[in-house]
Amino acid sequence: MSELFDAVDALVASRATLPPPAERKRLRAAHGLTIDEVAGALKVRRATVSGWESGKTEPRPPERDAYARLLEQLAELYPAAPVVPAPDAAVPATFAAAPAPAEAPPLSTGPAPEAAVMTSTENTTTTTTTAPVAAAPAAAPRPARTTGPTSTSRPPGAKKAAPAATTAGEMDPRFENGPLAVVDVEDGKVLAYCVGGLVLDVPAKSLPSLVDWTLKEAKLGQPKLSGPGRPADPLLVLTQAALERYGLPVALTEEERIAGRIPEGHKVAKQLTRADWQLTKRGFGPWARIYRPAKGSDRQCVQLCIPSWNALDVRFWGPAGQLPPPELARVLGVYASRVMTPRGSTAVTGLELMTALHPPTHAVRDEETGELRRADGKTPGSLGVDPVDCAPCEAPDGHPLLADVPRFHVRGPGEKLFEEAYDWARPMTDDECMRSHLVGLDVNMAFAAGANGLVVGLGEATHVKNPVFDPKLPGSWLVDLSHVDLSRVKAGKEWAELDGALLPSPFTPKGDRPTGPAWYATPTVAYAAELGYDVTPTEAYVRYESGRYLDGWYSRLRDAYLTTMADLGVDADLAPQDFLAAMDGYKSRDPEMAIVVGAVKATVKGGLGKLRERPRGEGWTSGEPWRALSRPTWRPDIRAAVISRTRINLHRKIVKHAAFTGQYPVAILSDCVVYAADGPSPLDFLPYREGKPLPGGFKLGVNPGLVKHEGTQTTLWGEGAREQFNAPELNLARYIKDGTVTDKDNGE
């Protein structure tokens, strides 16, 4: 009998009455409790309590009873003030309190780091408005599914997350169930796990009917990111069980993996053809797109993501592909709401985000017919519909522009623009060898910061002979910078005397001093002038049509990164010591949000890499065009400018640091720089004074362009590794994080 009573008590507790979300937050704050304290007492995650207070999720047993008890006791201590209507005000029959917004740590309201905002040759800075970013839904136990084959009613405690770029009351009813769903089979029934804990029963018996159901009844998708853009297509993620249910292979064969698709004659592909559905040129692969030609504004397209076919590459998505459906829906849903609905790999999505924020075309109404049609010409600020040719110096080897170049000819700096990230190291001095530790600093979102505020070319290049250098004009310049002496440079307005032998050259990825004329992007040449030296180009390819094409892209990814890091307990306004403590083990606080952080960073690097995508098989031969060249977003000049500015931003900080402290880096790899120090912490050598960093130098923080602690090893470790491999200039920045150095890493 006691077991029956316990069951009854548990049933009652499962429906314990709770106050509205806003009142929950008020009661906690009134007693001076933090979200972390409540989460610790109830043995749940911080994000879970935040979700309860924002109304995005509701507590479930057994935590619900304990949470209700806590709120009840707090309500006795801090009763709510009665609402007294104004004497002449008409009191409505019912009053529904607006839910409180999700509690998210504030983003930094101070100015962006100077490295991310402008070069010293610019006279004005830019203020960027931070757009609202959806709060991450808390992870929850697998919710009960909805009833009925096409029901969209929510299970108890499940709330829908607002799509990105919308606010409460502005949700697009077409996409009320979120941007995507993870389709799984449980107990013989097909279920669609959506964001916010919503689960839908799926009646579809075949893949064509699943596509129909998605477009007609699932209410999946995402609003457009810009005015002339278009909404995102719904995304379906198919688990292995769903693949089996719909007749698809659980894994690709080796031949299919190399081809990136299943054969066109596969039975499921034939089913789609019979139902008048089409596949894009990439075929039925890990990121298949199934569509019918659009009729006017009626677009019919569904994107598939198949993790077991390696759609979610472990290098960029970590263990996301192995997560259970509810958790996978949460991870991809947060990424979709903060970045965009994935359109492929993180690299593809990074490139698609650029286009979504600057659509190449827009609609206008025909004055004669009154119907909408595509406007003539491109949308201002975009790259347009048609690709433009790069300059010969910007073309990678094998490009059609270089068809007449002998096959085995190696182009030198005077023939080829070579703007790449740093890979530089030098032997340590005797003084550095006497220090106890090597400390690595890593620049947060370095390439994103390099893109912010950068003026890039939007149109074709114009060839100019003997031009006068203009630091505001994007392009590629042939100029001799071998006369720039790093022993005496301008650090701000003053000249500084430095040990140039201990500094890398800012003009080459390997840090070697140039020996003659070479091609450089605008930011590199502008930095030479900033250091106090004359620059006289002999030739240039410049782009007079220009703009800050990447600003919106940077802002979107910056906000996604900062908001997700705040979910992990790393806020933008922490003091240096608190920031280092918050970064210690931050990924373990919410492993799913840590996956999102990694994907956001991969979106930055991958998207920029796609701007100069090379041939990927396809039977390509040197001198012939490859598929990527047909895209207007194939722009190696934009990629070069971003990398150039990122490298220059880092060098500027190194010079400021050296001029003030006399300390020089011993190794640099891309956005990681290593210094010898007398202690294991960055604070053992960074010149903070009363909590304030060196102006223009390195500053600890989570914002893009600021730095975090990459890793620390002993000086003996560094010297030992170099002696072991007989490499005095072994790049220790490559191994500073975990200290593991192998023969394979050194190419031996």
C-alpha positions in Angstrom: 0.0 0.0 0.0 2.9 2.4 0.8 4.2 2.0 -2.7 0.8 3.1 -4.1 0.8 6.1 -1.7 4.3 7.0 -2.9 3.2 6.8 -6.5 0.2 9.1 -5.8 2.5 11.6 -4.0 4.9 11.6 -7.0 1.9 12.1 -9.3 0.8 15.1 -7.3 4.3 16.5 -7.1 4.7 16.2 -10.9 2.0 18.8 -11.2 3.1 21.1 -8.4 1.8 24.6 -8.9 4.5 27.1 -9.9 4.4 30.9 -10.1 4.9 32.5 -13.5 8.5 32.7 -14.8 8.9 36.4 -14.0 7.8 35.7 -10.4 10.3 32.9 -10.1 13.1 35.2 -11.1 11.8 37.9 -8.7 11.7 35.6 -5.7 15.3 34.3 -6.4 16.7 37.8 -6.7 14.8 39.0 -3.6 16.6 36.4 -1.5 20.0 37.3 -3.1 20.3 33.9 -4.7 22.3 33.4 -7.9 21.2 31.0 -10.7 24.3 28.9 -9.9 23.2 28.5 -6.3 19.7 27.4 -7.2 21.1 25.0 -9.8 23.6 23.5 -7.3 20.9 23.0 -4.7 18.6 21.2 -7.2 21.5 19.3 -8.9 20.7 20.7 -12.3 22.6 22.8 -14.8 22.7 26.6 -14.7 21.1 26.8 -18.1 18.2 24.6 -16.8 17.3 27.1 -14.1 17.7 30.0 -16.6 15.2 28.2 -18.9 12.7 27.9 -16.0 12.9 31.5 -15.2 12.6 32.6 -18.9 9.6 30.3 -19.5 11.4 28.4 -22.2 11.2 25.1 -20.3 9.3 23.8 -17.3 10.8 21.7 -14.5 9.9 18.0 -14.5 9.9 15.5 -11.6 11.7 15.0 -9.3 13.2 18.6 -9.6 9.7 20.2 -10.0 8.6 19.3 -6.4 11.8 20.7 -4.9 11.7 23.8 -7.0 8.1 24.4 -6.1 9.0 24.0 -2.4 11.8 26.6 -2.7 9.6 29.1 -4.4 6.8 28.6 -1.9 9.1 29.4 1.0 10.5 32.4 -0.8 7.0 33.6 -1.5 6.3 33.6 2.2 9.3 35.7 2.9 8.8 38.1 0.0 5.1 38.4 -0.9 4.4 40.1 -4.2 3.1 43.7 -4.0 -0.6 43.9 -4.9 -1.4 45.4 -8.2 -3.6 48.5 -7.7 -5.2 49.9 -10.8 -5.3 53.6 -11.4 -8.6 55.2 -10.2 -9.7 56.2 -13.7 -8.2 53.2 -15.6 -10.4 50.6 -17.0 -9.5 47.3 -15.5 -9.7 44.4 -18.0 -11.5 41.3 -17.1 -8.4 39.2 -17.3 -4.7 40.2 -17.1 -1.9 38.2 -18.6 1.5 39.2 -17.4 4.2 39.3 -20.1 6.9 36.6 -19.6 10.2 37.9 -18.5 13.0 37.8 -21.1 15.6 35.1 -20.9 18.3 36.0 -18.5 21.6 36.2 -20.4 24.8 37.8 -19.2 25.2 41.2 -20.8 27.5 41.7 -23.7 30.3 44.2 -23.4 29.0 47.7 -24.1 32.5 49.2 -24.3 34.3 49.9 -27.5 35.4 47.0 -29.6 39.2 46.2 -29.4 41.1 48.5 -31.7 42.5 45.5 -33.6 39.0 44.5 -34.5 37.7 47.9 -35.4 40.2 49.8 -37.5 43.7 50.2 -38.8 45.7 53.2 -37.6 45.4 54.7 -41.1 41.7 55.1 -40.7 40.4 58.3 -39.2 37.0 57.1 -37.9 35.8 54.2 -36.0 32.5 52.4 -36.4 29.8 51.7 -33.9 28.2 48.3 -34.3 24.8 47.6 -32.9 24.4 44.2 -31.3 21.3 42.4 -32.5 19.3 40.3 -30.1 20.4 36.7 -30.0 18.2 33.8 -28.9 18.9 32.3 -25.5 20.0 28.7 -25.5 17.2 26.3 -24.6 18.2 24.2 -21.6 18.9 20.5 -22.1 16.0 18.5 -20.8 15.1 14.8 -20.4 13.5 13.3 -23.5 10.0 14.8 -23.6 6.8 13.1 -24.3 5.7 13.3 -28.0 2.7 15.1 -29.2 -0.6 13.2 -29.7 -2.0 12.7 -33.1 -0.2 12.1 -36.4 0.0 15.8 -37.4 -0.5 17.5 -34.0 1.6 20.6 -33.2 0.4 20.8 -29.6 3.2 20.9 -27.1 3.9 18.4 -24.4 3.7 19.5 -20.8 6.5 21.8 -20.0 7.7 22.2 -23.6 8.1 25.7 -25.0 9.0 26.8 -28.5 12.2 28.9 -29.0 11.8 32.0 -31.0 13.6 31.9 -34.3 16.6 34.3 -34.8 15.9 37.9 -35.6 12.4 37.8 -34.1 11.1 38.9 -30.7 8.2 37.9 -28.7 5.0 38.7 -30.6 6.9 38.8 -33.9 7.3 35.1 -34.4 6.5 34.0 -38.0 3.6 31.5 -37.8 5.0 29.7 -40.8 8.0 28.6 -38.6 6.5 28.3 -35.2 8.1 24.9 -34.6 11.7 26.2 -35.1 14.2 25.9 -37.9 14.8 22.1 -37.8 13.9 18.7 -36.5 15.8 15.5 -35.8 13.8 12.6 -37.2 14.1 9.3 -35.2 12.2 6.1 -34.8 11.2 5.0 -31.3 9.0 1.9 -30.6 8.1 1.7 -34.2 6.9 5.3 -34.5 8.6 8.1 -36.4 9.2 11.2 -34.2 10.5 14.7 -35.1 12.5 16.3 -32.2 12.3 20.1 -32.6 14.0 22.9 -30.6 12.6 23.7 -27.1 11.6 20.1 -26.3 8.8 19.9 -28.8 8.2 16.4 -30.4 6.0 15.8 -33.4 4.5 12.5 -34.6 5.5 12.0 -38.2 2.9 10.1 -40.3 5.2 9.8 -43.4 5.8 6.3 -44.7 8.4 7.2 -47.4 10.9 10.0 -48.0 8.8 11.8 -50.6 5.9 11.9 -48.1 8.3 13.1 -45.4 9.3 16.0 -47.6 5.6 16.8 -48.2 4.7 16.6 -44.5 7.7 18.9 -43.7 6.5 21.6 -46.1 2.8 21.4 -45.4 2.4 20.5 -41.7 5.7 20.6 -39.8 5.9 24.4 -39.7 9.7 24.4 -39.8 12.0 27.0 -41.2 13.6 30.3 -40.2 12.9 33.9 -41.2 15.2 35.8 -43.6 18.2 37.5 -42.2 18.0 40.6 -44.3 15.3 42.6 -46.1 15.8 41.4 -49.7 16.7 37.9 -48.6 14.6 34.8 -48.3 13.6 32.5 -45.4 15.8 29.5 -44.7 14.5 26.1 -45.8 13.5 23.6 -43.2 16.2 21.2 -42.1 15.6 17.5 -41.3 18.4 15.6 -39.5 18.0 11.8 -40.1 19.2 9.4 -37.5 20.3 5.9 -38.4 16.9 4.5 -37.4 15.2 7.0 -39.6 17.5 6.1 -42.5 16.5 2.4 -42.1 12.9 3.3 -42.0 13.0 5.3 -45.2 15.2 2.8 -47.1 18.5 4.7 -47.1 21.9 3.1 -46.1 23.1 3.7 -42.6 26.6 4.4 -43.8 28.2 5.1 -47.2 30.4 2.7 -49.0 34.0 3.7 -49.7 33.0 4.5 -53.3 30.0 6.5 -52.2 32.0 8.4 -49.6 34.6 9.4 -52.3 31.8 10.5 -54.7 30.0 12.2 -51.8 26.6 10.7 -52.7 24.6 7.6 -53.2 24.1 6.4 -56.8 21.4 8.2 -58.9 19.7 4.9 -59.5 19.1 4.2 -55.8 15.5 3.2 -55.1 14.9 6.3 -52.8 16.2 8.6 -55.5 13.8 7.0 -57.9 11.0 7.5 -55.4 11.7 11.2 -55.3 11.8 11.4 -59.1 8.5 9.7 -59.4 7.0 12.2 -56.9 8.4 15.1 -59.0 11.1 16.0 -56.5 14.6 17.0 -57.7 18.0 17.0 -56.2 20.7 19.6 -56.6 23.9 18.9 -58.6 25.6 17.6 -55.5 23.1 14.7 -55.5 21.9 12.7 -52.6 24.7 13.1 -50.1 25.3 14.0 -46.5 23.7 17.5 -47.1 21.1 16.7 -49.7 18.6 19.4 -50.9 15.3 18.2 -52.2 13.2 20.7 -54.1 10.7 21.6 -56.8 11.2 24.6 -59.1 9.8 27.7 -57.4 6.6 29.2 -58.7 6.6 32.9 -58.0 7.3 33.3 -54.3 6.2 29.7 -53.5 9.5 28.0 -52.7 9.4 24.2 -52.0 12.8 23.0 -50.7 13.9 20.8 -47.8 17.5 20.2 -46.6 18.6 16.9 -45.2 21.5 16.4 -42.8 22.7 12.8 -42.3 25.2 12.6 -39.4 26.1 8.9 -40.0 27.3 9.9 -43.5 29.7 12.4 -41.9 27.5 15.5 -42.4 28.6 16.7 -39.0 32.4 16.4 -39.3 33.9 15.6 -36.0 36.7 18.2 -36.6 34.2 21.0 -36.4 31.2 19.5 -34.6 32.9 17.3 -32.1 30.7 14.6 -30.8 27.5 16.2 -32.1 26.7 13.4 -34.5 26.6 10.9 -31.6 24.2 12.8 -29.5 20.6 11.5 -28.8 17.9 13.3 -30.8 16.8 15.8 -28.2 20.3 16.9 -27.4 21.2 17.1 -31.1 18.1 19.2 -31.8 19.2 21.6 -29.0 22.8 21.9 -30.4 21.8 22.5 -34.0 18.8 24.7 -32.9 21.0 27.0 -30.9 23.5 27.2 -33.8 20.6 27.9 -36.3 19.1 30.7 -34.1 22.4 32.4 -33.5 24.2 31.9 -36.8 21.8 30.4 -39.4 20.2 27.1 -40.3 23.1 24.9 -41.5 23.4 24.7 -45.3 26.2 22.2 -45.3 29.5 22.0 -43.6 30.5 24.9 -41.3 32.6 26.3 -44.2 29.6 26.2 -46.5 27.4 27.8 -43.9 30.0 30.5 -43.3 29.9 31.4 -47.0 26.1 31.1 -47.2 25.8 33.5 -44.2 27.7 36.2 -46.2 25.2 35.8 -49.1 22.2 35.7 -46.7 23.2 39.0 -45.2 23.9 40.6 -48.6 21.6 38.9 -51.1 22.9 39.6 -54.7 19.4 40.4 -56.0 16.2 41.9 -54.8 12.6 42.1 -56.1 10.9 45.2 -57.6 7.4 45.7 -58.7 6.9 46.0 -62.5 5.2 49.3 -63.2 3.3 47.9 -66.2 2.1 44.5 -64.9 2.2 45.2 -61.1 4.0 41.9 -60.6 7.2 41.4 -58.7 10.3 40.7 -60.8 14.0 40.5 -60.2 15.6 43.9 -60.2 18.1 44.8 -62.9 21.7 44.9 -61.6 22.9 43.7 -58.2 21.8 44.7 -54.7 24.0 47.6 -53.4 26.7 46.3 -51.1 26.6 42.7 -52.4 28.9 40.8 -54.7 26.2 40.4 -57.3 25.1 37.4 -59.3 27.9 37.0 -61.7 31.5 36.0 -60.7 34.3 38.4 -61.5 37.8 37.5 -62.5 40.6 37.8 -60.0 43.8 39.6 -60.8 46.6 37.3 -62.2 48.7 37.8 -59.0 45.7 36.7 -56.9 45.1 33.6 -58.9 46.1 30.3 -57.3 48.3 27.8 -59.2 46.3 26.0 -61.9 43.8 28.9 -62.5 42.7 29.4 -66.1 44.4 32.9 -66.0 47.7 31.0 -65.6 47.2 28.5 -68.4 50.2 29.8 -70.3 52.5 29.6 -67.3 54.9 26.5 -67.6 53.6 23.6 -65.6 56.5 23.3 -63.2 57.2 27.0 -62.8 57.2 28.2 -59.2 55.9 31.7 -58.9 57.8 34.0 -56.6 56.7 36.9 -54.5 56.9 39.3 -57.5 54.3 37.1 -59.4 52.0 35.9 -56.7 50.0 37.4 -53.8 50.9 35.3 -50.8 49.0 36.6 -47.8 48.8 33.8 -45.2 48.8 33.5 -41.4 52.0 33.3 -39.4 54.1 30.2 -39.0 57.3 31.6 -37.4 59.7 30.7 -34.6 63.3 31.6 -33.6 65.9 30.3 -31.1 65.5 31.5 -27.6 68.0 34.0 -26.2 70.1 33.2 -23.1 67.9 35.4 -21.0 64.7 33.6 -22.2 66.3 30.2 -21.5 66.7 31.3 -17.9 63.0 31.9 -17.5 60.9 29.1 -16.1 57.9 28.9 -18.4 56.7 29.4 -22.0 53.2 30.8 -22.0 50.9 30.8 -25.1 48.3 33.5 -25.8 45.5 32.8 -28.4 43.6 35.6 -30.1 39.8 35.0 -29.8 38.1 34.8 -33.2 41.2 36.4 -34.8 40.0 36.2 -38.4 36.6 37.5 -37.5 38.2 40.4 -35.8 40.3 41.0 -38.9 37.2 41.1 -41.0 35.4 43.7 -38.9 35.4 47.2 -40.4 37.6 46.0 -43.3 36.9 47.7 -46.7 37.0 45.1 -49.5 36.5 45.2 -53.2 32.9 44.4 -54.5 33.6 44.5 -58.2 36.3 43.9 -60.8 39.9 44.8 -60.4 41.5 47.6 -62.4 45.1 47.4 -63.4 47.2 50.5 -62.6 50.8 51.3 -63.3 52.9 53.4 -60.9 49.9 54.2 -58.6 50.0 56.4 -55.6 49.2 54.1 -52.6 45.8 54.8 -51.0 45.3 52.9 -47.7 41.5 53.1 -48.2 41.5 51.5 -51.6 41.3 47.7 -51.5 43.5 45.8 -53.9 46.9 44.1 -54.5 50.0 46.2 -54.8 53.5 45.4 -56.1 55.9 47.2 -53.9 59.4 46.8 -52.4 59.2 46.7 -48.5 62.7 45.4 -48.0 63.8 48.7 -46.6 61.5 48.6 -43.6 63.8 48.2 -40.5 62.0 46.8 -37.5 64.8 48.1 -35.2 63.3 51.5 -35.5 59.6 51.9 -36.0 56.8 54.1 -35.0 54.7 52.7 -32.1 51.9 55.2 -32.2 53.2 58.7 -32.6 56.6 58.0 -31.1 59.6 56.3 -32.7 60.7 53.1 -30.8 64.1 51.4 -30.8 63.6 47.6 -30.8 65.7 44.5 -31.3 64.6 43.8 -34.9 66.3 40.4 -34.9 63.9 39.1 -32.3 60.8 40.2 -34.3 59.1 38.5 -37.2 58.6 40.5 -40.4 55.0 41.6 -40.7 55.1 41.2 -44.4 55.7 37.4 -44.8 54.0 34.4 -43.2 57.4 32.9 -42.3 58.5 36.2 -40.7 61.4 36.6 -43.2 62.4 40.1 -44.2 61.5 40.7 -47.9 64.3 40.8 -50.4 62.7 42.7 -53.2 59.3 43.7 -54.7 56.4 41.5 -53.8 52.6 41.6 -54.1 50.7 42.6 -50.9 47.1 43.3 -49.9 46.2 46.8 -48.9 46.4 46.3 -45.1 50.0 45.0 -45.3 51.2 48.0 -47.3 49.3 50.4 -45.1 51.1 48.9 -42.0 54.5 49.6 -43.6 53.5 53.3 -43.9 52.2 53.2 -40.3 55.6 52.0 -39.1 57.0 55.2 -40.6 58.4 54.1 -44.0 57.7 55.3 -47.5 55.9 52.9 -49.9 56.1 53.4 -53.6 54.1 50.7 -55.6 55.1 50.1 -59.2 51.9 48.2 -60.1 48.5 47.5 -58.6 45.2 45.8 -59.2 42.7 48.0 -57.3 38.9 47.8 -56.9 37.2 51.2 -56.9 33.8 49.7 -56.0 34.2 48.7 -52.4 32.4 48.4 -49.1 32.5 46.8 -45.6 30.9 43.6 -47.0 31.9 41.5 -44.0 30.6 43.8 -41.1 27.2 42.1 -40.8 28.8 38.7 -41.1 31.3 39.5 -38.3 28.6 41.0 -36.0 26.4 37.9 -36.4 29.2 35.5 -35.6 30.6 37.7 -32.8 27.2 37.8 -31.1 26.8 34.1 -31.5 30.2 33.4 -29.9 29.8 35.9 -27.0 26.3 34.7 -26.2 27.3 31.1 -26.2 30.4 31.8 -24.1 28.2 33.6 -21.6 26.0 30.5 -21.4 29.2 28.7 -20.4 29.9 31.2 -17.7 32.5 33.4 -19.5 31.1 36.9 -19.7 32.5 39.8 -21.7 33.2 42.1 -18.7 35.3 39.9 -16.4 38.4 41.2 -14.7 41.6 39.5 -16.0 42.0 37.0 -13.1 38.3 36.2 -13.1 38.4 35.7 -16.9 41.3 33.2 -16.6 39.3 31.4 -13.8 36.1 31.3 -15.9 38.0 29.9 -18.9 39.4 27.0 -16.8 37.3 24.0 -17.8 34.5 26.1 -19.3 33.6 23.4 -21.9 32.7 20.9 -19.2 29.9 23.2 -17.8 27.7 22.5 -20.7 29.3 20.2 -23.3 26.5 20.8 -25.8 27.1 24.6 -25.8 30.8 23.9 -26.1 30.0 22.1 -29.3 28.2 25.3 -30.6 31.3 27.4 -29.7 33.5 25.1 -31.7 31.1 25.2 -34.7 30.9 29.0 -34.6 34.7 29.3 -34.7 34.9 26.8 -37.5 32.3 28.8 -39.4 34.5 31.8 -39.4 37.7 30.0 -40.6 35.8 27.8 -43.0 33.8 30.6 -44.6 36.9 32.7 -45.3 38.6 29.6 -46.7 35.8 29.1 -49.1 36.5 32.5 -50.6 39.5 30.8 -52.4 38.2 27.2 -52.7 40.5 24.9 -54.7 39.5 22.1 -57.0 38.0 19.1 -55.2 38.6 16.2 -57.6 35.9 16.5 -60.2 38.3 15.3 -62.9 40.0 18.7 -62.9 43.1 19.4 -64.8 45.5 22.3 -64.4 44.5 25.4 -66.4 40.8 24.4 -66.6 38.1 26.1 -64.5 36.7 24.3 -61.5 33.2 24.5 -60.0 33.9 27.1 -57.3 35.0 29.7 -59.9 31.4 30.0 -61.0 30.4 31.6 -57.7 30.3 35.3 -57.1 31.7 34.5 -53.6 34.9 33.0 -55.1 37.0 36.0 -54.1 40.6 35.3 -53.2 41.3 39.0 -52.8 38.8 39.3 -49.9 40.4 36.3 -48.2 43.9 37.7 -48.6 42.8 41.1 -47.2 41.3 39.5 -44.1 44.4 37.3 -43.5 46.6 40.3 -44.1 44.8 42.5 -41.6 44.7 39.6 -39.0 48.4 39.2 -39.2 49.0 42.9 -39.0 46.7 43.3 -36.0 48.8 40.7 -34.2 52.1 42.2 -35.2 51.0 45.6 -34.0 50.3 44.2 -30.5 53.7 42.5 -30.5 55.4 45.8 -31.3 53.5 47.6 -28.6 54.4 44.9 -26.1 58.0 44.9 -27.1 58.4 48.7 -26.9 56.9 48.8 -23.5 58.3 45.7 -21.8 61.3 44.6 -23.9 59.8 41.1 -24.3 59.7 39.4 -27.7 57.7 36.3 -28.9 59.6 33.1 -29.4 57.0 31.5 -31.7 53.8 32.4 -33.6 51.4 30.1 -35.3 48.4 31.8 -36.9 46.6 33.4 -33.9 48.8 31.9 -31.1 51.9 33.7 -29.8 54.3 32.2 -27.2 56.4 34.3 -24.7 59.0 33.2 -22.2 57.9 34.2 -18.7 58.9 33.8 -15.0 55.5 32.2 -14.2 52.8 29.9 -15.7 50.1 32.6 -16.1 49.7 35.3 -18.7 49.5 37.8 -15.9 53.2 36.9 -15.1 54.3 38.9 -18.1 51.4 41.0 -19.4 51.8 44.6 -18.3 48.6 45.2 -16.4 48.5 48.3 -14.2 45.6 48.4 -11.7 43.6 46.0 -13.8 44.2 48.0 -17.0 46.1 46.6 -20.0 48.8 48.2 -22.1 46.9 50.4 -24.6 47.2 48.8 -28.0 48.8 45.6 -26.5 47.4 42.3 -25.4 44.3 42.3 -23.3 42.7 39.3 -21.7 39.0 38.8 -22.5 36.5 36.9 -24.5 35.7 39.5 -27.1 37.1 38.9 -30.6 40.6 40.4 -30.9 41.3 40.0 -27.2 43.4 37.0 -26.0 43.0 34.0 -23.8 45.5 31.6 -22.2 46.3 28.9 -24.8 48.6 26.8 -22.7 51.8 26.8 -20.6 54.9 24.5 -20.7 58.2 24.7 -19.0 61.2 26.2 -20.8 63.0 22.9 -20.4 60.2 21.3 -22.3 60.7 23.7 -25.2 64.5 23.3 -25.4 64.2 19.6 -25.0 61.7 19.3 -27.9 64.0 21.3 -30.1 67.0 19.2 -29.2 65.1 16.0 -29.6 64.3 16.8 -33.2 67.4 18.8 -33.9 65.2 21.8 -34.8 66.4 25.1 -33.2 63.4 26.9 -34.7 60.8 24.3 -34.0 57.5 26.2 -33.8 56.6 25.6 -30.1 53.3 27.5 -30.6 52.0 24.4 -32.4 52.4 22.2 -29.3 52.0 24.7 -26.4 48.5 23.6 -25.6 49.1 20.0 -24.4 52.9 19.7 -24.9 52.7 16.7 -27.2 55.3 16.7 -29.9 55.6 13.8 -32.3 57.8 12.8 -35.3 54.7 13.0 -37.5 54.1 16.6 -36.5 57.5 17.6 -37.7 57.2 15.8 -41.0 59.9 13.3 -40.2 
